[in-house]
Amino acid sequence: MIRRDISDFNVEGKKERYAVKEVRNFIDSDKALDGNILILYGLRRTGKTTIMEQALSGYQDKNLCAFYEVQENDTMVDIEETLFDASKQGIKVICFDEITKADDFITNSASLADVFAKKDMRIIVTGTDSLSFVLATNHELYGRAYEINTTYIPFAEHAEVLDTNDMDDYIQFGGLMCKGKDIGDKFIYDYNSALKYLDSAVSENIVNSLKKNNGDSYLEELSKKELQTIIEKLVEIYSGSFNKKSIQNKLTKVSVNYPIKFLANLIDDDLIRPITSNNREIAKDFAETINADTEIKTQINAEMITELKNYLTDLNLVSVTSTVKFRYNEEGWNSEKPEYEYYIIQPAIKFNHLLKGKDFFKNAPYYNKLSNLEKDFLETKLEEKIFGDMLEQIVLFDTSKALNVNLVRFDKKKYEVYKPSFIVNNQKKGEFDMLIYDTNRYKYWGFEIKHTTMPFIAQEKHLQDEAFFPILEHNFGHRENVCVLYRGEPFLSADSDTIYLNVTDFLCSINRTHDVEKTILELTQNLSSREIPKEEVYDPRQAEIKQQRNINFEEVYNLYRKEENMISNKAPIEFMKEIVKIHGADFNVINEAIEAVTKVEYETTEFSVKLLQDIRNTEEYKNASVAEKSKPKDYTM
């Protein structure tokens, strides 16, 4: 064990994390006399040691403080002897950094509270293996420890401590007390460094803690490599629920599916059909690249899933979003039971995982078939999607924490935070990115969260959809306000009652007030009104790309007729697909052809009339039922 001189602490010029005040409050209180110690725990590089150094450096009488670094070969007996000596010297505040290095800490830590804390000693402990503290407080230190978790660093704290108000900076580097793009002093700056951190800070944390715990654990059946693979899978999925299937089997829904799914929903989706048609192949290649195609050999059971979920939640590694679906049919609106999605809290980890999927995607041969203009356009859109989705999750979790919402244990709170969606006749018609419900006064606030710096009317489309009002009023009461949170200037919409607020202002305010009503009131004082553009900012690249991909239907039809005898055993739609395959035509050609024969409004074109006639002349069509013939889309697809 090594004792450090407090006067040597280098804390000058460093702004303090919020936890420093909490540590000082413990030191100045009488909580220790009741047999309590303070546990400062969290993932690596989240500021635990610095927090202790700052707290002790500001203490009025440093001669009454001691700071020790625990070494690998130290035991709880060594720590107890140190405490006896410190007590004789009149030490009142003593810190043990990395106490979890003592192999018997989990099983023999009770004396810290039962003996020494009651002697008027303020004992503060930290450790890299933060799960060890969770296990210890469940047994040896149960009810005798105050806990401060350093893992979660909200945007407001990141901005204040690191002197930045840049949301993009937080998305890329947040959660690990660093900022900026200079990777020289960063320990997470790409996918591989993020993966290395995840293995050491989380997987090894769990493995080491369970190894030192004498209690039974369902996860002890797993090898260290298997546990690492499971943790990596959970990050790659980006969001979802803990279940046996996703953990046991090879991972198929990896990060590369995330950009594929998004690209398929672009307005100019014909640009990327040559790529998305190879969806399965891309996902398979990417899974192999990131080693996500590994199958867990140990049989996963429900107890393992529950235990791992609880550990990751206790470690503050994952956040929980409550999603609720409202469905409308002939009987009217009805609500489903809320579901819970889990997301990785640390922005820097998740951001680099998503970039890996995007970079793999854009460097793949499928992507390289596009023109440079198309590549530039799609890369921009992908980055917008990544930043946008991460911003949404950051706002949801920061807001939930600021309002003291506990979505896991269902404690009754003043506020509840949801992400509602609205489904009409089994089709999703809209959603709120966030809804805050005041359970005491039966009213709610609705939010749309956008990464853009420019407002446009489509941003408030779902917020102002009157079709959703009845079910929202039934479940959440009075509609107080609806807001668009974005990165631009705040204002009131002149066209509606929508409030446009700067997202960083909102997060800093709600972290300070812990009250949504106070936050809205604070941010809407003296706001001016303005009209909103009716359409999203126009991107001239879209028109140019459209022009490049103008389709000659007559030429396609001639190709189809030319190849008819060659592949005559297939239906006309299949002929078209073969033509694409043989001649290397863009996949958008066949899709346009399919649309031409399956949408009534296209039947007047010369091409679609010819193709429809060919379909109707096939034996398959002649033998089809009247119902099938009346629905050409069902038949042809």
N, C-alpha and C positions, 0 to 999 in steps of 0.2 A: 504494500500500500504506500502511495506517495502523497505526502502533504505538500500542497502548493501555497505559496505566500500570496495572500490576498492583495497586497500592495503591488504585486507584479501583474495583476489582471489588466489587460489592454482593452478597456471599454470606452475610452475617450472618443467622441465623435460618432458613436453608434447609437442610433435611435432605439428606444426600448420597445419590445413587443408587449402586447397587453398583459401577458402572463407575468411580467416582472412586478406589476402592481399587486397581482394576486399573491405572489410569493411574499412580498413585503407585508401584506395584510396578515398572512399566516404568522410571520415572524413576530409581528406586533400584537398578536392576539394571545388569548389564554387557552387556545384549543389544545395545545400540547399537554397542559395539565390534566386534561380529560383522557389522556392516553392516545393521542392522535399524532401521526406523522404526516408529512407532505410528500406525495409521489408526483414527480414531474416526468411524464413519459410521452413518447411519440416516436415516429419513424426517424431514421438517420437524417441528419442535416436539416432538422427543423428547429434548431436553436436552443436545445435544452441546456447545454453547458454555458452558453452565452447568457441565457436568462438567469442562471444561478450566479454567474460572475457579476452581472449588473446589479442583482438584488443585494449581494453582499458588499459590493463596492460602495453602495449608497447607505450602508448601515452606519448608524451614529457612532458605534464603538467597535471598530474592526478587531480590536484585541480580544473581544469575546466571541470571535467567529473562527471557524476552522473549515478547510476545504481539502478533501481527500479524493484521490483517484484510485479506485479499486483495480487490482491486477488479477490476471487469470488464475493464479494459484492461491488467492486469498479465500478465506472461508468466513462464515458468520462468527466463528469464535474469534478470529482476528479482528473483525469489526467490533465485536462486543468489548474486547480488550482496549481497543482504541477509544471507545466511548467511555469506559471506566477511567482511563487516563485523562481524557478531555474534561470529564466531570470534576476530577480533582483539581484541574487547572482553572476551573471556573468558566469553562466554555459554555456559552448559552445557545449558540447557533452553529450547527455542524452539518456539512453537506458531504454526501458520498456519491461521487460521480461514477457511473457505470457499475453500480452495485450488483446488477444481474450477472456480472462475470463470476461472482461467487456461486459455485455450483449448488449450494444448499440454501440459497436465499429464499426460494419459494416455500421450502418446507420448514425453515428455522428462523423466520423473520419476525415472529410474534414478540420477541423480547424488545425490539426497537420501540414498540408502543407500550407494552405492558410494564417494562422496567425503566427504560431511559427517558422516554417522553414524559413520564410522570415525575421525573426528577427536575422538571422545569428546563428541559433541553428541547430546542426546536430542531428536529431532525428532518432533513430534506434529502431525498434520494432520487437518482435518475438512472436510466439504463437503456442500452441499445435494444436489448430484447424486451420490447415493451409488453409483449404478451405475458411475460413472467409476472408483471405487476397485476395484470388481470387475474391470473391464476392465484397469486398470493392474496389478493383482496377478496377472493371467493372463499378463502380458507383461513390461513394464518392471520391475515390482517383484516378480516371481515369486520366492517363497522368501525375500524380504527385508523382510517387513512382518508385524507383529503387528496383528491386527484386533479391534476391539471394536464390535459392532453395538448401537446404542441403540434400534432400532425396537421390539424385543420388551420389554415391561414386564410381568412376571408379576404376578398378584394380590398375592403376598406383598410385592413391592417397592412396588407402588402403595399398599398398606395402610401400610407402614412409612414411606415418604417423605412421603406426604400425610396421615399420621396419621388413617387411617380403617380400619374393619374392615367396611365395608358392601359386600357383594357386588353389590347392585343399583346402587350408585354406580359400581362398576367396570364393570358391564355397559353402563351408559349413557355413561360418560365415560372409561373406561379406555383405556390405550395411548398417551395423548397428554399425560401429566403434568398432568392437571387433575381436579378433582372438584367435586361440588356442582351445584345446579340454577340458580345465578345465571349467566345467559348473558351478562352484561355483559362478562366478560373471557374468554369462551370463543370459540374459532375454529371449533368444530364444535358446533352446537346444534340443527340440523334437517337435513332431507334435502339442501337446496340447499347449505348450508355444507359438508356431508360430501362432496358431489359436487365442489365447488370444490377442497377439500383433496385429494381423490383425483386430480383432474386435475393440480394443481400438484406434488404430492409424488411421484406415481408416473408418470403419463403424460409430463409434461414432463421429469421426471428421466431417463426412458429415452430420449426423443427428443433431449434436449440431450447426453447422454453418447454416444449413437451418432453424433451429428453431429461430435463432437470426436475420435472414434476413427477412425484411418486403416484399421483392419482391416475385413474384409468382415463384413456382418451381413445375415441374411435379412430382418430386420425393417425394413431401410432402404427396402424396396419399399413399405411402408405409409406413408400420409400421417399427419400428426400427429392429424388428426381420426379417422381409422380406428383408430389405436392407442388413443385415448381411448375410443372406442366399445367396443373389445374389453375394455379394463380394466373399464369400467362394466358390461358384460355379465357378466363373471366375478363381480362383486359381487352383481348382481341375482339370479343363479342360486342364491345362498346357499351351495350346496355342489354338488360334482360333480367331474367330471374334465375335463381339457383335451382337447378334440378339435376336429377341423376343422368338423364340422357345427354345433356350438354357437357357434363364432366366426364362421363364414362367413355363416350365414343370419340372418334376422331372429329376434330373441329372442322366444320364446313362453312359456317357463317363467320368468316374472318373479316378483317378490316377491309380487304379488297372488295368484298360485296357491298360495303358501305358506299364507296364512290360509284360502283356499277348501278346500284339501285337508284342513286340520286340522278345519275346521268340519264337513266331511262325515263325520268320524269321531266327533263328539260323541255322547254317549249320547242326547241329545234332538235327534237329527239331523233330525227332522221340522220343527224350527223354521227351518231354513235351506235347505230344498229350493227354496223360491221364488227363492233367491239362487243357489245352486249350479247350478240348471238353466240359468242364464245364464253358466256358467263361461267359455266361449270369448269371449263378448261382453265380459265384465269384463276378461279378460286382454288382449284387443285394445285396449280403451280405456286400460288402464293402461300398456301398452307404448308407446302413442302419447304419453301424458302424460310419461313419463320418457325419451322418445326412444330406447327400446330396440327399436323396430321397424326400425332402420336396418340395411341390408344392406351388408356389406363388399364393395366392388367389386374390390379386389385379390384375386387368387386365392391362397387360403391353402394352404400345403403343410406336410408333416410337419416339415420343418426349422424352419419358423417356430414351430410349436407347441412343439417341444422347446426352442428358444432362449428363448421367452417364459416357459415353465414354469421353466426354470433361473434366469432373471433374477429372476422374482418370488420364487422360493424363496431365492435368494442375498440379496435385499433384505429378507428376513424379513417379507414382506407376507402370505404364505400359510403355513398349517400343513398338515400331511399326516396323515390318519387312516388306519390300516390296518384294513380291514374284511375279515372272513373269514366265509364261509357254510358251515354244516354242514347236509347234507341227509340225510333218512332216507326210505328206501323199503323194498320187500320184501327187499332185499339187506342192509339195515342202514344204519348211519351211514357217511357219507364226507364228506371236506372238499374245498372248492374252493380254487383258488389265490387268495391274498389280493389284494384290489383296494385302490386308494388314492384317497381323496377329498380335495379341496383346499378349505380354508376361509380366509376373510379373518381375519387375526390381530387387527387393531385393533378392539376391541369398539365404540368410539364410531362408527366408520364403518358397521359392519354394523347396529348397533342402529337408527340413523336411517334406513337403507334399509328395514329391516323395518317400522318405524313408518310410513313412507310408504305401504307396501302396505296396512297396517291402516287408516290414516286415509282413504286413497282408497276402500277397501272400505266403511267405515262411513258415508261421506258420499255414496255412490252411491245412485241412485234405487232400486236393487234392495233395498238394506238398509233404506231408509226405509219400506218396506212393513211392517216389523215393528213391534210395539208397543214402547213405551218400556221396559217390563220386559224384553222379549226383547233389545232393543239393549243394555241395561245388562248383562245376563247374558252375552251373546256377546262384548261388548267386554272384560269381565273375563277370560273364557276365552282370548281371543286374546292378551291381555297375558301371561297365565300361560304360554301356549305359547311366545311370543317369549322371555321371560326364561328359561324352562326349557331350551329348545334352545340358547340362547347359553351358559348355565351349563354344559351338557354339553360343548360344544366347548372352553370355557375350561379345564375340569378336564382334559380329554384332552390338550390341548396343554401346559398348565403341568406336568402330571405327566410327560409325555414329555420335556420339556426338563430338568426337575429330575433325572430318572433318566438323562439323557444318551443318550436313545434317538434314533438316526438312522434315520428310516423311509424316507428317500429314497435313500441310497447303500448301504443294506444292510450297513453295518459290523456286525461281531459285537459285541454289547453284553451286559452282565450281564442287563439287563431288556429285554423287548419289550412293547409296549403294543398291544392290539388292541380292536376292537369286534366281537365275534362275534354272529351271528344263527343261529337254528335253524329249519329249514324241514322240515316233514313233509308228504309227498305234495303238494309244490308250494305249500303254505300256510305262511306265516310263523307260527310258534307261540311265538316269544319271542326275546329278545336280552339280552345284557349291555351296559350302557352303556359299560363299560370292563373290560378284563381285563389284569392285569399278570402277566407270565410270567417267572419266574426261570429263565434258561436254564442256569445252572450247577447248581442244585439240583433242577431239574425239579419245580417246584411253582408254584401260581398263586393269585392273589387276584381275586375277582369283585366288581364294583361296580354299583350302581344309583345314578343321579344325579338328584336331585329338587330343584326350586326351593322346594318347600313347607317350611313351618316345623312342620308337624304330621306325625307318623308314622302309617301305617296298614298293615295286613297285606298289601295288594295290592302295596306297593312292593317286597317281597321275593319275589313270586310266581315270577319267572323264575330268581332266584338259588337258590331251593329246589326247582326242578323236577327231580326225580330222573331224568326221561327224558333229560336232557341230560348227566348225570354220566358215562356211558361214553365219549362222544366227547371230552369235556373232559379226562378222565383220560388217554385215549389220546394226545392232542396236547400236554397241558400238565402231566401228572403229578398230584401230590398236591394236593388242594384245601386250601389253608392257612386262608383266611378268606373270608367274603363280607360285604360292607358296603353299607349305604345311606348315601350322602353327601347330607345335606340341611341346611337352615338352622336346625334346631332344636337342642335339647340332646342331648348324647351319652349313650348308654345301651346295655346289652346286652339283647337280646330274651329275655324269659322263655319264649317259645313256640318258639324255634329257636336256632340258633347265630349268627344274624345280628347284626352290630355296626352300630349307628346312630351315625354320627360327624358332627359339624358340618363342613360343607364348607370354611369359611374356616380352621378349625383344621387340617384335613387339608392344604390347599394351603400354608399357612405352614410346617407341619412338614416336609413332603416337600421344600420348597424349601431348607430348612435342613439336613436330614439326607442328602438325595439317596439315600435308601434306604427302600423301602416297608416292610420288616420293622421297621426302627427306628421309623418313623413310627407304624405300627400299635401297636407296643409302648408307645411314648410316650403315645399318645392313649387307650389302654385301661387304663391304670393306675388301679385303684380305682374302676372304673365300676360303678354299681349296675345291677340288672336291673329291668325293668318289663314289663308286658303291653302289647300293641299293639292299638289299636282294629281291629276286624275289617273295618270299612268306612271309606271316605274320608269326611271331614267333610261332613255333609249340607248342601246349599244349598237353603233353602226356596223359592227362586225357581223351581226346577225343577218342583216339584209344582204351583205356581200356573200356570206356563206350560202344563203338561200339561192342566190343567183348562180353560184358555182354548181349547185346541185339540182338544177332544173331538169326535170325528167321528160324524156321523149317517149310517150306511151306507145306511139305507133311502132317505134323501133323495137320496143320490148315485145309487143304483140307479134311482130314478124319473127323475132327470135323464138318465141314460144311456138309458132306454127312450124318453124324450121326443125325444131327438135322433137316435134310431136311423135313422129314414127320411132324415133330412137328410144324413147322412154314411154311408149304407149300403154304400158301396163299400170300407169299411175294416173290419178285424177288430175285435172287441169291445174289446180293450185300446186300440186306436187311437181307438175311439169315446170312451172315457173321457178320453183325452188331449185330444181336441177339446172335450169338455165343459168341461174345466179351462180351455182357451184361450178358449172362447166366453163362459163365465160368470165368468171371473176367479177361479175357486176356487183354493185353495192347492194347491201341487203335492204336498203330503203326502197329500191325498185320493186322488189317483190311485195314489200309491205304496202306500198302505194297501190299495187295491183290488187292485193287482197281487199284493201279498203274500197277500191273501185267496184268490186263485185259484191260487197257486203253492206254498202250504204246506199240507200235509195237515191239520195241526191246526186250520186255520181253516175246513175244509169243512163243519163242523157249523153254522156261522152261517147264518141265513136269507139274508143278502145274498150270501155266497159261493156258496151252493147255486144261487141264481138265476143268478148270473153264470157259474158253471161250466156250467150247463145251456145257457146261450146260446152259450157257446164251443163246446160239443160239438155244437150244432146247425148250426154253420157248415160250409160245404162244405170249407173248408181243413182243419178238424179231421177231418171224415169221410174225407177223402182222405189223411190223414197215416198214416204207418206205425205199427205196434204199438209200436215203440220210442219214437217221438215222443209217442204218446198216453200212454205210461207216465211221461213226463217233462214234465208240463204247463209247468214253468218254462222249459225249453228252447224249447217251442213258443210260449208266449205272449210271451216276451221277445224 
